């Protein structure tokens, strides 16, 4: 359990730094003279450079373990933020963000893989993933407003410097906090594994045969989800009310996170199939974006809160679903594919919004992409793969 708490701390700090930049990155780029379309590229390139990092992390974590990647990602990302604090040109910001995206690509697969490995059984695994979602949400609740306040009080340069040093210090703590070698040794001594009912088995009850395949179209769901969120994160800071005050932009992001926090706090949802939670949550999220596209009468803050609630259902369900149908020897690779899907979606979303927002509602694009991913998902084959576990 102590290892899980350390992992939650590292992910909280990483997510805090990431989300703290959402309401301030667009204004920072504008202050450097970047056009809206170029801002979309700056936000998107961070995600696209996740791809090589995710690919390397997937095989690296399975072969060498998670600790070295966690430490490397946190410390180097902090150093990069220190350089970002002195950026004076939009192109330099683009280069810095691309490097940062590559470095932080190692963190999520490493942490999620280690979380999945320390689980005692399927229920415990689902709870650990829900805990990860809770940490992510708590960080995203306070960080947008905190980032906006930091900039309002001390300016962009000092704010990025503070966030960078926080990452570096956390990376140093990870050297002493994560005892992965001892954890692996302790698990190797166990000749039996307890299932949720307390029965002993010669093999771990959560071990899935490597022959069980995951439909590749499944990864369209996290890709579409991340794409829709990228569009939202691009649009909110550029709204008229948000551009009048950077604090307003921070409040918008915080409202989304509060909705996610409410959903994740409903622990009884963990008893529902993660497959059903993923599908129903995605349909609900698509419906909200459609409402925003047609200008429905629901206030913006309420819509953002509902978007957050849908996210709070989908993100933990996706991680739990992937862990439940994957062999432990492939956790690193599968979670890296999940991160790749998120990265591709987060790149496509802001890019499309930046290029098409003058011709079509960005929110309609988010709705269309989500519904397309759901319609292409082979439900029958995916359900059958779950029943084999």
LOGU-850319 format. One record per residue: z, x, y of N, C-alpha, C in turn. Coordinates in steps of 0.02 Angstrom, whole numbers, plus 50000, padded with zeros to 5 digits. Last residue first. Layout:
<recs>
(rec (Z X Y) (Z X Y) (Z X Y))
...
</recs>
This chain:
<recs>
(rec (49018 49405 49301) (49072 49452 49315) (49134 49430 49281))
(rec (48921 49312 49284) (48925 49364 49233) (48984 49410 49243))
(rec (48923 49232 49393) (48954 49206 49333) (48960 49257 49279))
(rec (48846 49306 49482) (48918 49300 49493) (48953 49277 49430))
(rec (48719 49289 49435) (48746 49357 49433) (48821 49355 49444))
(rec (48701 49154 49460) (48705 49177 49391) (48733 49247 49386))
(rec (48694 49156 49598) (48749 49122 49566) (48757 49145 49493))
(rec (48573 49222 49613) (48633 49252 49638) (48695 49220 49607))
(rec (48480 49136 49557) (48490 49201 49525) (48554 49234 49549))
(rec (48497 49027 49649) (48508 49019 49577) (48521 49086 49543))
(rec (48468 49078 49778) (48534 49051 49762) (48547 49049 49687))
(rec (48392 49194 49852) (48382 49163 49786) (48449 49137 49759))
(rec (48362 49171 50022) (48412 49193 49973) (48401 49157 49907))
(rec (48278 49118 50115) (48249 49166 50069) (48298 49189 50015))
(rec (48360 49038 50192) (48307 49005 50154) (48276 49052 50102))
(rec (48442 49132 50254) (48471 49084 50207) (48418 49052 50163))
(rec (48350 49197 50337) (48385 49234 50285) (48415 49188 50233))
(rec (48312 49089 50420) (48262 49122 50378) (48296 49160 50321))
(rec (48432 49062 50486) (48405 49012 50441) (48352 49041 50395))
(rec (48444 49183 50561) (48496 49163 50513) (48468 49112 50463))
(rec (48327 49178 50640) (48337 49233 50593) (48390 49215 50540))
(rec (48349 49061 50717) (48291 49066 50672) (48302 49120 50619))
(rec (48464 49094 50793) (48464 49036 50747) (48408 49044 50695))
(rec (48416 49202 50868) (48472 49212 50822) (48475 49156 50770))
(rec (48316 49136 50941) (48297 49191 50896) (48352 49202 50845))
(rec (48396 49054 51017) (48352 49023 50967) (48328 49076 50917))
(rec (48457 49147 51098) (48498 49111 51050) (48456 49076 50997))
(rec (48355 49185 51182) (48380 49234 51133) (48422 49200 51080))
(rec (48220 49080 51216) (48292 49087 51216) (48314 49137 51162))
(rec (48074 49164 51274) (48107 49118 51228) (48181 49131 51228))
(rec (48036 49246 51380) (47987 49201 51352) (48018 49147 51306))
(rec (48133 49333 51418) (48097 49299 51472) (48048 49247 51446))
(rec (48176 49389 51298) (48221 49342 51332) (48187 49306 51390))
(rec (48104 49485 51228) (48080 49415 51225) (48121 49366 51267))
(rec (48161 49612 51241) (48089 49605 51250) (48067 49532 51259))
(rec (48298 49596 51219) (48275 49630 51279) (48202 49619 51294))
(rec (48298 49534 51093) (48323 49497 51151) (48298 49529 51216))
(rec (48248 49636 51013) (48211 49575 51020) (48232 49536 51081))
(rec (48353 49730 51031) (48284 49748 51047) (48242 49685 51058))
(rec (48469 49664 50984) (48462 49681 51056) (48391 49698 51076))
(rec (48420 49648 50840) (48443 49596 50885) (48435 49612 50959))
(rec (48389 49770 50778) (48335 49722 50792) (48357 49671 50844))
(rec (48514 49832 50767) (48460 49864 50805) (48407 49813 50825))
(rec (48587 49747 50689) (48613 49762 50756) (48561 49798 50799))
(rec (48509 49752 50572) (48514 49690 50610) (48537 49702 50682))
(rec (48533 49885 50533) (48465 49862 50547) (48466 49799 50590))
(rec (48673 49880 50515) (48643 49925 50564) (48573 49902 50584))
(rec (48693 49789 50411) (48722 49776 50477) (48687 49817 50531))
(rec (48626 49862 50312) (48602 49795 50332) (48628 49776 50400))
(rec (48707 49974 50305) (48637 49982 50326) (48609 49915 50350))
(rec (48823 49916 50255) (48824 49944 50322) (48753 49954 50349))
(rec (48775 49884 50128) (48799 49831 50172) (48800 49855 50244))
(rec (48747 50010 50081) (48692 49964 50090) (48713 49905 50135))
(rec (48878 50056 50075) (48832 50089 50122) (48771 50045 50133))
(rec (48927 49977 49976) (48953 49966 50043) (48910 50002 50095))
(rec (48852 50032 49870) (48844 49962 49888) (48870 49948 49959))
(rec (48895 50167 49867) (48825 50151 49878) (48816 50079 49901))
(rec (49034 50154 49844) (49009 50189 49901) (48937 50170 49918))
(rec (49039 50083 49720) (49066 50054 49782) (49036 50088 49844))
(rec (49005 50124 49596) (48950 50114 49643) (48974 50085 49709))
(rec (49111 50125 49515) (49077 50189 49522) (49019 50185 49572))
(rec (49149 49993 49507) (49187 50037 49551) (49153 50105 49562))
(rec (49012 49878 49515) (49052 49926 49477) (49087 49974 49524))
(rec (49015 49721 49597) (48993 49790 49596) (49040 49833 49553))
(rec (49059 49597 49630) (49001 49601 49585) (48974 49671 49580))
(rec (49163 49610 49719) (49176 49574 49656) (49119 49579 49607))
(rec (49111 49672 49831) (49157 49709 49788) (49166 49676 49720))
(rec (49035 49566 49884) (49001 49627 49861) (49046 49668 49815))
(rec (49137 49475 49915) (49084 49457 49868) (49050 49519 49840))
(rec (49210 49544 50011) (49242 49525 49948) (49190 49509 49895))
(rec (49113 49556 50113) (49142 49616 50083) (49173 49600 50015))
(rec (49087 49419 50140) (49034 49464 50119) (49061 49526 50084))
(rec (49213 49372 50181) (49182 49345 50120) (49127 49391 50095))
(rec (49238 49438 50301) (49279 49455 50243) (49248 49430 50178))
(rec (49124 49376 50375) (49131 49449 50365) (49176 49467 50306))
(rec (49138 49231 50377) (49083 49265 50343) (49098 49338 50327))
(rec (49252 49189 50448) (49241 49165 50380) (49192 49211 50343))
(rec (49239 49248 50570) (49300 49259 50533) (49296 49235 50461))
(rec (49118 49194 50614) (49121 49265 50596) (49183 49279 50553))
(rec (49162 49063 50642) (49113 49075 50589) (49113 49147 50566))
(rec (49249 49092 50749) (49275 49062 50687) (49227 49072 50629))
(rec (49157 49140 50844) (49208 49184 50816) (49237 49157 50752))
(rec (49088 49023 50869) (49052 49080 50841) (49102 49129 50809))
(rec (49192 48951 50928) (49165 48928 50864) (49125 48984 50830))
(rec (49206 49024 51047) (49263 49020 51001) (49239 48998 50931))
(rec (49082 49000 51105) (49099 49068 51086) (49158 49069 51036))
(rec (49097 48862 51128) (49044 48886 51084) (49059 48957 51059))
(rec (49200 48865 51221) (49211 48832 51157) (49159 48856 51106))
(rec (49137 48931 51327) (49196 48962 51296) (49211 48930 51227))
(rec (49034 48840 51361) (49018 48906 51333) (49078 48937 51297))
(rec (49057 48666 51312) (49067 48724 51358) (49055 48790 51322))
(rec (48927 48563 51250) (48991 48596 51235) (48998 48657 51281))
(rec (48802 48508 51267) (48853 48497 51319) (48920 48530 51307))
(rec (48669 48628 51230) (48712 48571 51214) (48771 48567 51262))
(rec (48549 48707 51247) (48593 48690 51303) (48638 48631 51289))
(rec (48475 48752 51145) (48452 48689 51175) (48497 48667 51232))
(rec (48548 48867 51113) (48477 48873 51132) (48452 48810 51167))
(rec (48671 48820 51074) (48667 48860 51135) (48595 48864 51160))
(rec (48633 48758 50954) (48661 48719 51008) (48658 48756 51074))
(rec (48593 48869 50882) (48543 48819 50899) (48568 48775 50956))
(rec (48716 48931 50867) (48665 48965 50906) (48609 48916 50926))
(rec (48776 48835 50783) (48804 48848 50849) (48752 48883 50894))
(rec (48698 48844 50667) (48700 48780 50704) (48726 48791 50775))
(rec (48727 48973 50623) (48659 48957 50645) (48658 48893 50687))
(rec (48861 48954 50586) (48844 48999 50641) (48775 48985 50668))
(rec (48847 48865 50478) (48883 48845 50537) (48866 48888 50597))
(rec (48777 48948 50389) (48746 48886 50413) (48780 48862 50477))
(rec (48875 49046 50369) (48811 49064 50399) (48774 49003 50426))
(rec (48978 48974 50306) (48990 49006 50371) (48925 49023 50406))
(rec (48914 48938 50187) (48935 48886 50234) (48947 48916 50304))
(rec (48890 49067 50129) (48836 49020 50142) (48856 48970 50195))
(rec (49020 49125 50121) (48965 49159 50154) (48910 49111 50175))
(rec (49093 49032 50047) (49113 49048 50116) (49057 49081 50155))
(rec (49026 49039 49925) (49023 48977 49965) (49043 48989 50037))
(rec (49060 49172 49891) (48990 49151 49895) (48983 49089 49938))
(rec (49197 49172 49880) (49167 49208 49937) (49093 49191 49945))
(rec (49278 49020 49840) (49228 49069 49819) (49198 49105 49880))
(rec (49443 49010 49903) (49376 48981 49897) (49327 49037 49880))
(rec (49554 49081 49928) (49550 49049 49862) (49482 49017 49850))
(rec (49546 49119 50058) (49534 49171 50008) (49529 49142 49938))
(rec (49589 49011 50132) (49517 49019 50123) (49500 49072 50071))
(rec (49723 49024 50149) (49701 48983 50092) (49625 48989 50081))
(rec (49741 49094 50267) (49740 49132 50205) (49716 49091 50145))
(rec (49689 49093 50414) (49692 49039 50364) (49686 49070 50295))
(rec (49662 49202 50490) (49733 49185 50480) (49742 49129 50430))
(rec (49526 49199 50504) (49554 49248 50458) (49628 49233 50443))
(rec (49514 49099 50604) (49487 49089 50536) (49519 49136 50486))
(rec (49579 49160 50714) (49603 49096 50686) (49579 49086 50615))
(rec (49499 49271 50736) (49568 49280 50717) (49597 49217 50686))
(rec (49380 49213 50781) (49381 49247 50716) (49452 49257 50691))
(rec (49427 49165 50905) (49403 49118 50854) (49403 49149 50785))
(rec (49455 49286 50965) (49510 49240 50953) (49490 49187 50901))
(rec (49328 49340 50980) (49375 49372 50933) (49434 49326 50917))
(rec (49275 49258 51079) (49243 49262 51014) (49292 49289 50962))
(rec (49363 49291 51183) (49362 49222 51158) (49330 49221 51089))
(rec (49327 49424 51208) (49393 49409 51180) (49397 49339 51151))
(rec (49203 49410 51266) (49208 49443 51201) (49276 49428 51168))
(rec (49243 49345 51385) (49196 49313 51339) (49202 49344 51269))
(rec (49323 49444 51446) (49354 49381 51423) (49309 49346 51373))
(rec (49227 49539 51481) (49279 49555 51432) (49312 49494 51404))
(rec (49157 49466 51578) (49123 49488 51517) (49174 49504 51463))
(rec (49257 49459 51675) (49232 49398 51644) (49197 49413 51579))
(rec (49268 49590 51715) (49324 49560 51679) (49303 49496 51644))
(rec (49156 49612 51791) (49158 49642 51724) (49215 49614 51682))
(rec (49080 49488 51883) (49144 49521 51869) (49144 49548 51798))
(rec (48947 49456 51892) (48987 49453 51953) (49054 49488 51945))
(rec (48905 49461 51763) (48883 49516 51807) (48921 49515 51873))
(rec (48956 49342 51713) (48982 49405 51688) (48964 49463 51733))
(rec (48880 49246 51778) (48952 49246 51789) (48983 49312 51766))
(rec (48751 49279 51727) (48766 49283 51799) (48840 49288 51812))
(rec (48745 49388 51584) (48749 49322 51614) (48771 49328 51687))
(rec (48754 49510 51526) (48700 49501 51574) (48699 49432 51605))
(rec (48853 49508 51428) (48865 49547 51489) (48813 49537 51544))
(rec (48785 49416 51333) (48845 49398 51370) (48857 49441 51432))
(rec (48672 49478 51271) (48664 49426 51320) (48726 49415 51363))
(rec (48718 49572 51178) (48671 49592 51230) (48670 49542 51287))
(rec (48797 49499 51095) (48829 49553 51133) (48783 49580 51188))
(rec (48697 49414 51041) (48752 49386 51081) (48784 49440 51124))
(rec (48619 49506 50971) (48589 49466 51025) (48644 49438 51070))
(rec (48713 49552 50880) (48684 49598 50927) (48652 49562 50986))
(rec (48733 49435 50807) (48788 49461 50848) (48763 49511 50899))
(rec (48609 49424 50745) (48632 49371 50790) (48688 49395 50835))
(rec (48613 49542 50669) (48560 49532 50718) (48581 49479 50769))
(rec (48717 49517 50581) (48724 49570 50630) (48672 49564 50685))
(rec (48657 49411 50508) (48721 49402 50543) (48730 49454 50598))
(rec (48546 49473 50453) (48537 49418 50501) (48600 49406 50541))
(rec (48612 49565 50370) (48565 49588 50420) (48555 49535 50474))
(rec (48689 49486 50283) (48723 49529 50333) (48676 49555 50387))
(rec (48568 49422 50224) (48622 49384 50257) (48661 49429 50306))
(rec (48490 49515 50162) (48463 49483 50222) (48517 49445 50260))
(rec (48553 49552 50047) (48568 49592 50106) (48533 49567 50169))
(rec (48498 49468 49952) (48566 49455 49976) (48580 49492 50041))
(rec (48380 49520 49910) (48377 49473 49966) (48446 49453 49991))
(rec (48416 49590 49799) (48407 49627 49860) (48404 49581 49921))
(rec (48544 49537 49691) (48479 49521 49722) (48472 49555 49789))
(rec (48619 49659 49593) (48629 49617 49652) (48561 49601 49682))
(rec (48650 49671 49416) (48611 49686 49477) (48627 49636 49532))
(rec (48739 49750 49295) (48737 49690 49336) (48703 49706 49402))
(rec (48750 49874 49239) (48687 49840 49228) (48682 49775 49269))
(rec (48876 49920 49255) (48827 49943 49304) (48760 49910 49295))
(rec (49003 49796 49237) (48951 49839 49207) (48899 49858 49259))
(rec (49149 49809 49334) (49087 49772 49322) (49037 49819 49289))
(rec (49320 49795 49329) (49264 49841 49319) (49203 49801 49297))
(rec (49433 49723 49339) (49385 49716 49394) (49326 49763 49386))
(rec (49510 49755 49234) (49482 49688 49235) (49432 49679 49290))
(rec (49489 49911 49155) (49505 49875 49215) (49471 49807 49217))
(rec (49520 49903 48978) (49478 49924 49034) (49500 49885 49095))
(rec (49619 49848 48903) (49603 49919 48891) (49560 49947 48946))
(rec (49737 49749 48990) (49670 49758 48963) (49658 49832 48952))
(rec (49872 49633 49003) (49847 49701 48999) (49777 49702 48967))
(rec (49903 49502 49121) (49885 49524 49053) (49857 49594 49054))
(rec (49930 49444 49244) (49978 49491 49217) (49963 49515 49147))
(rec (49838 49369 49307) (49889 49332 49269) (49938 49379 49234))
(rec (49747 49455 49367) (49790 49415 49410) (49845 49377 49374))
(rec (49767 49597 49254) (49726 49548 49289) (49772 49504 49331))
(rec (49807 49768 49250) (49832 49700 49252) (49782 49655 49286))
(rec (49757 49890 49134) (49749 49862 49202) (49772 49790 49199))
(rec (49797 50045 49054) (49786 49973 49054) (49784 49948 49126))
(rec (49820 50174 49078) (49778 50158 49021) (49762 50085 49016))
(rec (49832 50270 49218) (49842 50202 49192) (49793 50189 49135))
(rec (49798 50390 49267) (49851 50390 49217) (49860 50321 49185))
(rec (49707 50365 49367) (49682 50392 49305) (49733 50391 49249))
(rec (49786 50325 49471) (49747 50274 49438) (49720 50300 49371))
(rec (49841 50448 49507) (49885 50395 49483) (49846 50341 49446))
(rec (49725 50514 49550) (49762 50540 49492) (49808 50486 49463))
(rec (49691 50440 49662) (49645 50442 49605) (49681 50466 49542))
(rec (49804 50468 49743) (49787 50400 49724) (49743 50398 49662))
(rec (49795 50605 49763) (49853 50578 49727) (49839 50507 49702))
(rec (49675 50608 49837) (49681 50643 49773) (49738 50617 49731))
(rec (49705 50537 49955) (49658 50509 49907) (49664 50542 49839))
(rec (49800 50511 50064) (49812 50553 50005) (49770 50528 49948))
(rec (49794 50505 50234) (49757 50483 50174) (49768 50533 50118))
(rec (49871 50573 50332) (49887 50505 50311) (49854 50482 50247))
(rec (49824 50696 50369) (49889 50693 50336) (49904 50624 50307))
(rec (49700 50666 50422) (49706 50724 50377) (49771 50720 50337))
(rec (49723 50563 50510) (49693 50547 50446) (49699 50605 50397))
(rec (49766 50627 50624) (49816 50592 50584) (49788 50575 50514))
(rec (49641 50669 50671) (49690 50719 50649) (49744 50687 50605))
(rec (49587 50544 50705) (49556 50584 50652) (49603 50639 50626))
(rec (49670 50509 50811) (49673 50470 50749) (49641 50507 50691))
(rec (49629 50604 50905) (49699 50605 50881) (49705 50566 50815))
(rec (49496 50560 50924) (49510 50627 50899) (49580 50631 50870))
(rec (49512 50430 50977) (49477 50440 50913) (49494 50509 50883))
(rec (49576 50460 51098) (49610 50417 51049) (49578 50426 50980))
(rec (49479 50534 51164) (49540 50568 51140) (49578 50526 51090))
(rec (49386 50429 51191) (49369 50486 51149) (49429 50522 51122))
(rec (49455 50345 51278) (49435 50320 51212) (49417 50377 51165))
(rec (49467 50434 51388) (49527 50408 51354) (49510 50384 51284))
(rec (49331 50448 51421) (49371 50507 51402) (49433 50485 51364))
(rec (49293 50320 51458) (49262 50350 51399) (49302 50411 51375))
(rec (49376 50312 51574) (49383 50264 51519) (49354 50293 51455))
(rec (49327 50410 51660) (49394 50418 51632) (49405 50372 51572))
(rec (49197 50354 51685) (49207 50422 51659) (49275 50430 51625))
(rec (49215 50222 51739) (49181 50234 51675) (49198 50302 51645))
(rec (49380 50184 51809) (49310 50202 51811) (49281 50219 51742))
(rec (49508 50135 51815) (49500 50208 51817) (49427 50231 51815))
(rec (49503 49993 51826) (49559 50031 51854) (49543 50105 51863))
(rec (49388 49946 51767) (49406 49920 51833) (49459 49963 51867))
(rec (49395 50013 51645) (49342 50030 51692) (49359 50007 51763))
(rec (49508 49948 51590) (49506 50020 51599) (49454 50041 51651))
(rec (49464 49816 51585) (49520 49833 51630) (49520 49908 51643))
(rec (49364 49826 51487) (49347 49803 51555) (49401 49823 51605))
(rec (49441 49869 51378) (49388 49911 51404) (49369 49892 51475))
(rec (49524 49756 51363) (49554 49821 51378) (49501 49869 51407))
(rec (49432 49658 51329) (49469 49651 51391) (49499 49717 51412))
(rec (49389 49716 51206) (49342 49702 51261) (49377 49696 51328))
(rec (49515 49734 51129) (49476 49790 51155) (49426 49773 51210))
(rec (49579 49621 51079) (49609 49656 51136) (49562 49707 51168))
(rec (49492 49575 50978) (49525 49528 51024) (49547 49564 51087))
(rec (49452 49680 50901) (49402 49651 50944) (49431 49599 50992))
(rec (49571 49705 50831) (49544 49756 50876) (49494 49726 50925))
(rec (49580 49587 50759) (49633 49604 50807) (49608 49656 50857))
(rec (49464 49601 50679) (49469 49548 50729) (49522 49562 50781))
(rec (49495 49711 50598) (49434 49711 50639) (49440 49660 50696))
(rec (49608 49659 50535) (49614 49718 50578) (49554 49722 50626))
(rec (49548 49553 50464) (49600 49539 50513) (49608 49597 50562))
(rec (49461 49621 50379) (49434 49576 50429) (49484 49560 50484))
(rec (49558 49687 50303) (49510 49726 50343) (49479 49683 50397))
(rec (49616 49576 50244) (49656 49618 50289) (49612 49661 50333))
(rec (49511 49539 50163) (49531 49493 50217) (49574 49530 50269))
(rec (49515 49647 50078) (49456 49637 50120) (49471 49589 50177))
(rec (49640 49622 50019) (49629 49684 50056) (49568 49679 50102))
(rec (49613 49500 49957) (49663 49503 50011) (49655 49566 50053))
(rec (49521 49539 49861) (49500 49491 49912) (49548 49492 49971))
(rec (49603 49622 49786) (49545 49650 49818) (49521 49604 49874))
(rec (49695 49532 49734) (49718 49584 49779) (49660 49614 49818))
(rec (49606 49462 49654) (49640 49427 49708) (49665 49477 49759))
(rec (49566 49563 49563) (49517 49530 49606) (49550 49495 49666))
(rec (49687 49698 49570) (49648 49647 49535) (49602 49613 49586))
(rec (49728 49805 49646) (49756 49797 49580) (49716 49748 49538))
(rec (49634 49920 49747) (49653 49852 49729) (49678 49847 49657))
(rec (49584 50042 49777) (49656 50038 49770) (49680 49967 49751))
(rec (49446 50022 49790) (49471 50061 49733) (49546 50053 49723))
(rec (49430 49954 49911) (49412 49920 49848) (49441 49956 49788))
(rec (49471 50055 49999) (49509 49993 49995) (49494 49957 49929))
(rec (49369 50147 49979) (49437 50165 49960) (49481 50103 49955))
(rec (49261 50074 50030) (49260 50098 49961) (49330 50114 49937))
(rec (49299 50056 50163) (49292 49997 50119) (49293 50018 50046))
(rec (49298 50190 50209) (49360 50150 50210) (49356 50091 50163))
(rec (49163 50228 50188) (49218 50268 50160) (49282 50226 50156))
(rec (49086 50133 50259) (49081 50138 50186) (49139 50176 50154))
(rec (49142 50164 50394) (49151 50099 50361) (49141 50103 50285))
(rec (49107 50302 50423) (49176 50277 50422) (49183 50213 50381))
(rec (48977 50345 50436) (49014 50366 50377) (49081 50329 50369))
(rec (48930 50305 50559) (48903 50271 50500) (48941 50289 50437))
(rec (48972 50385 50661) (49017 50331 50641) (48991 50292 50580))
(rec (48859 50471 50670) (48924 50497 50650) (48970 50441 50624))
(rec (48753 50389 50714) (48748 50426 50651) (48817 50446 50625))
(rec (48802 50342 50837) (48787 50295 50784) (48783 50329 50716))
(rec (48808 50462 50910) (48870 50426 50893) (48859 50376 50837))
(rec (48672 50489 50925) (48714 50534 50886) (48779 50500 50864))
(rec (48638 50380 51006) (48605 50388 50941) (48645 50434 50896))
(rec (48715 50400 51120) (48728 50341 51078) (48695 50348 51009))
(rec (48654 50517 51170) (48724 50517 51150) (48740 50459 51103))
(rec (48525 50469 51200) (48534 50523 51152) (48606 50524 51125))
(rec (48555 50371 51298) (48520 50352 51236) (48531 50405 51182))
(rec (48609 50451 51397) (48652 50401 51365) (48621 50378 51299))
(rec (48495 50518 51434) (48550 50556 51404) (48598 50509 51368))
(rec (48424 50413 51490) (48398 50445 51429) (48453 50487 51395))
(rec (48502 50381 51604) (48496 50333 51548) (48470 50365 51484))
(rec (48615 50507 51663) (48546 50484 51656) (48541 50436 51597))
(rec (48739 50561 51658) (48714 50542 51724) (48644 50512 51722))
(rec (48889 50576 51563) (48817 50561 51564) (48797 50537 51634))
(rec (49020 50601 51538) (48989 50639 51592) (48913 50627 51596))
(rec (49060 50527 51430) (49094 50514 51493) (49060 50549 51552))
(rec (48994 50581 51322) (48967 50520 51352) (48998 50506 51420))
(rec (49080 50684 51286) (49016 50701 51317) (48986 50641 51353))
(rec (49179 50605 51231) (49196 50648 51287) (49132 50671 51324))
(rec (49111 50548 51125) (49131 50505 51181) (49150 50546 51242))
(rec (49103 50659 51041) (49041 50633 51071) (49057 50587 51131))
(rec (49235 50670 51001) (49206 50724 51041) (49142 50699 51076))
(rec (49246 50552 50925) (49287 50561 50985) (49258 50615 51030))
(rec (49159 50581 50821) (49144 50525 50865) (49184 50529 50930))
(rec (49229 50686 50760) (49166 50700 50793) (49146 50643 50840))
(rec (49344 50615 50712) (49350 50671 50758) (49285 50684 50796))
(rec (49292 50511 50628) (49336 50497 50684) (49336 50554 50735))
(rec (49211 50579 50532) (49183 50526 50575) (49226 50515 50637))
(rec (49300 50669 50468) (49241 50693 50504) (49216 50641 50554))
(rec (49391 50579 50408) (49414 50629 50457) (49355 50653 50500))
(rec (49305 50508 50322) (49346 50473 50371) (49366 50521 50427))
(rec (49253 50608 50241) (49208 50571 50284) (49246 50533 50338))
(rec (49365 50652 50172) (49330 50699 50215) (49282 50663 50263))
(rec (49404 50532 50099) (49445 50562 50151) (49405 50607 50198))
(rec (49325 50481 49993) (49320 50451 50059) (49352 50493 50115))
(rec (49226 50574 49870) (49283 50537 49894) (49276 50517 49967))
(rec (49112 50633 49820) (49164 50677 49847) (49227 50640 49871))
(rec (49032 50530 49763) (49036 50595 49732) (49097 50636 49755))
(rec (49043 50415 49840) (49049 50409 49768) (49060 50477 49735))
(rec (49019 50473 49966) (49084 50443 49952) (49094 50437 49877))
(rec (48883 50512 49954) (48936 50561 49966) (49004 50535 49949))
(rec (48811 50396 49939) (48814 50442 49882) (48870 50492 49892))
(rec (48843 50337 50068) (48846 50301 50005) (48854 50346 49945))
(rec (48820 50431 50168) (48889 50412 50153) (48893 50378 50085))
(rec (48680 50437 50173) (48718 50496 50153) (48789 50478 50132))
(rec (48656 50306 50217) (48628 50330 50154) (48665 50391 50129))
(rec (48724 50305 50340) (48745 50260 50286) (48719 50284 50218))
(rec (48649 50400 50411) (48720 50411 50398) (48745 50368 50341))
(rec (48523 50338 50419) (48531 50400 50380) (48604 50416 50364))
(rec (48573 50216 50493) (48538 50215 50428) (48543 50281 50390))
(rec (48626 50227 50618) (48673 50218 50562) (48638 50229 50495))
(rec (48524 50224 50705) (48543 50291 50680) (48599 50287 50629))
(rec (48525 50089 50734) (48472 50114 50691) (48488 50184 50665))
(rec (48635 50076 50821) (48637 50046 50754) (48585 50075 50708))
(rec (48598 50144 50934) (48663 50159 50903) (48664 50134 50832))
(rec (48483 50078 50970) (48476 50143 50938) (48541 50166 50906))
(rec (48528 49960 51034) (48498 49957 50967) (48496 50024 50932))
(rec (48574 49999 51158) (48620 49966 51112) (48594 49966 51041))
(rec (48457 50056 51209) (48518 50096 51204) (48567 50066 51155))
(rec (48370 49946 51206) (48356 50004 51164) (48418 50048 51155))
(rec (48432 49864 51301) (48425 49841 51232) (48411 49898 51184))
(rec (48411 49946 51410) (48480 49934 51388) (48480 49909 51316))
(rec (48275 49930 51426) (48300 49995 51404) (48372 49991 51380))
(rec (48272 49799 51472) (48239 49815 51408) (48262 49882 51381))
(rec (48343 49812 51596) (48370 49773 51540) (48338 49788 51472))
(rec (48340 49988 51649) (48314 49920 51651) (48343 49881 51592))
(rec (48461 50099 51720) (48423 50076 51662) (48401 50004 51672))
(rec (48542 50161 51816) (48473 50144 51834) (48431 50119 51776))
(rec (48672 50178 51793) (48632 50239 51787) (48558 50226 51804))
(rec (48718 50051 51799) (48739 50096 51853) (48700 50161 51852))
(rec (48668 50004 51679) (48640 49979 51741) (48657 50025 51799))
(rec (48756 50069 51592) (48685 50086 51591) (48650 50063 51654))
(rec (48874 50002 51630) (48869 50075 51637) (48796 50097 51638))
(rec (48844 49869 51593) (48854 49886 51664) (48849 49962 51677))
(rec (48834 49897 51450) (48777 49871 51489) (48786 49885 51564))
(rec (48965 49943 51421) (48907 49985 51409) (48847 49962 51449))
(rec (49067 49852 51437) (49058 49903 51489) (48995 49944 51480))
(rec (49082 49765 51330) (49074 49736 51398) (49059 49788 51452))
(rec (49081 49865 51221) (49033 49811 51226) (49026 49783 51297))
(rec (49183 49957 51213) (49123 49977 51249) (49073 49920 51258))
(rec (49278 49900 51134) (49296 49912 51204) (49235 49930 51246))
(rec (49220 49906 51010) (49218 49842 51046) (49238 49850 51119))
(rec (49244 50044 50979) (49177 50016 50978) (49173 49953 51021))
(rec (49383 50059 50988) (49339 50099 51031) (49270 50069 51036))
(rec (49419 49966 50889) (49443 49958 50958) (49397 49996 51005))
(rec (49363 50019 50774) (49337 49956 50799) (49358 49944 50872))
(rec (49444 50134 50767) (49371 50140 50772) (49341 50077 50800))
(rec (49573 50078 50757) (49557 50122 50813) (49481 50128 50822))
(rec (49558 50005 50637) (49577 49971 50700) (49557 50014 50760))
(rec (49529 50103 50544) (49477 50055 50561) (49493 50017 50625))
(rec (49652 50169 50544) (49592 50205 50562) (49537 50157 50583))
(rec (49739 50065 50501) (49748 50098 50566) (49684 50132 50589))
(rec (49689 50038 50374) (49686 49985 50425) (49694 50015 50495))
(rec (49723 50158 50313) (49652 50139 50321) (49644 50086 50374))
(rec (49862 50148 50315) (49828 50202 50352) (49755 50185 50364))
(rec (49876 50037 50231) (49899 50033 50301) (49867 50088 50343))
(rec (49827 50088 50110) (49793 50032 50142) (49812 50027 50216))
(rec (49925 50184 50083) (49856 50205 50095) (49817 50151 50131))
(rec (50033 50101 50060) (50035 50145 50118) (49965 50170 50135))
(rec (50000 50041 49940) (50000 50000 50000) (50000 50043 50063))
</recs>
